[in-house]
Amino acid sequence: MKTSNPKSRNHLGIGKNDRVLEVGCGHNPHFRSNVIVDKFIDSNYHRSGDIKILRDQVFVQADGEALPFKDKEFDYAICNQVLEHVENPIQFVKEQSRVAKKGYIEVPSLMGEYLFPKKSHKWLILEMDGKLIMMDKKEVNFQSSLDLGELFLHHLPSQSIGYKIMQYTHGDVETIRYEWEGEIEILVNPTEEKYRQYFEKPWTVQDAATFFPKKSTTSELWDALKAVGYILTRSIKAKFGFRAVA
């Protein structure tokens, strides 16, 4: 079940002594991962660069749908920007919850996929009712050939403090950050109108409010102040070479 929506990958509920698995580590493994797994070692089609392995990390080549680990061998599992690529998401998340007690999944949101679509992404994803709702792009004839990723993923985050604040306070616009414990609840290619409508029809103001409910001015200001504090802390740590803390 879902336990939280972390603000970032640096806000995860990883215990000091937890043994951590990362599935689909790619070119950007989490520093806290003890064992990292990737299916593809000779192709970067599903990632933005060559596989990277940090010091003291153990690398295992394996398919995320058939992990070579014992039940609950790990305390925590990280899956960062991988689920949108897989062929069988139900089997994939079953393996996550089989080998780990709890974990974290990060994927592009539905809005994010329209802003920076990738051919290697098979699924459109929304979070609703504590579940990850997944729709095959072919099911809804997904078409979005204009990739604005350089703007939203690279240029603005590196140039605009205002944009960084937006990412912290409304990060779920572009990205779903889903922390879980026990089982991972997903729904694949739903037929119920309750879910399907958000993938097939233009959104109304009411639809937008369903996923992004209005906050009080006080709450908005407090979130913005926390965002500024977080950004300053991260900048100072980066300047002096400190590692992020999970």
Rosetta blueprint (number, residue, H / E / L):
1 M L
2 K E
3 T E
4 S E
5 N L
6 P L
7 K L
8 S L
9 R L
10 N L
11 H L
12 L L
13 G L
14 I L
15 G L
16 K L
17 N L
18 D L
19 R L
20 V E
21 L E
22 E E
23 V E
24 G L
25 C L
26 G L
27 H L
28 N L
29 P L
30 H L
31 F L
32 R L
33 S L
34 N L
35 V E
36 I E
37 V E
38 D E
39 K L
40 F L
41 I L
42 D L
43 S L
44 N L
45 Y L
46 H L
47 R L
48 S L
49 G L
50 D L
51 I L
52 K L
53 I L
54 L L
55 R L
56 D L
57 Q L
58 V E
59 F E
60 V E
61 Q E
62 A L
63 D L
64 G L
65 E L
66 A L
67 L L
68 P L
69 F L
70 K L
71 D L
72 K L
73 E L
74 F E
75 D E
76 Y E
77 A E
78 I E
79 C E
80 N E
81 Q L
82 V L
83 L H
84 E H
85 H H
86 V L
87 E L
88 N L
89 P H
90 I H
91 Q H
92 F H
93 V H
94 K H
95 E H
96 Q H
97 S H
98 R H
99 V H
100 A E
101 K E
102 K E
103 G E
104 Y E
105 I E
106 E E
107 V E
108 P E
109 S L
110 L H
111 M H
112 G H
113 E H
114 Y H
115 L H
116 F L
117 P L
118 K L
119 K L
120 S L
121 H L
122 K L
123 W E
124 L E
125 I E
126 L E
127 E E
128 M E
129 D L
130 G L
131 K E
132 L E
133 I E
134 M E
135 M E
136 D E
137 K H
138 K H
139 E H
140 V H
141 N L
142 F L
143 Q L
144 S L
145 S L
146 L L
147 D L
148 L L
149 G H
150 E H
151 L H
152 F H
153 L H
154 H H
155 H H
156 L H
157 P H
158 S H
159 Q H
160 S L
161 I H
162 G H
163 Y H
164 K H
165 I H
166 M H
167 Q H
168 Y H
169 T H
170 H L
171 G H
172 D H
173 V H
174 E L
175 T E
176 I E
177 R E
178 Y E
179 E E
180 W E
181 E E
182 G L
183 E L
184 I L
185 E L
186 I E
187 L E
188 V E
189 N L
190 P L
191 T L
192 E L
193 E H
194 K H
195 Y H
196 R H
197 Q H
198 Y H
199 F H
200 E H
201 K L
202 P L
203 W L
204 T L
205 V H
206 Q H
207 D H
208 A H
209 A H
210 T H
211 F H
212 F L
213 P L
214 K L
215 K L
216 S L
217 T H
218 T H
219 S H
220 E H
221 L H
222 W H
223 D H
224 A H
225 L H
226 K H
227 A H
228 V H
229 G H
230 Y H
231 I H
232 L H
233 T H
234 R H
235 S H
236 I H
237 K H
238 A H
239 K H
240 F L
241 G L
242 F L
243 R L
244 A L
245 V L
246 A L
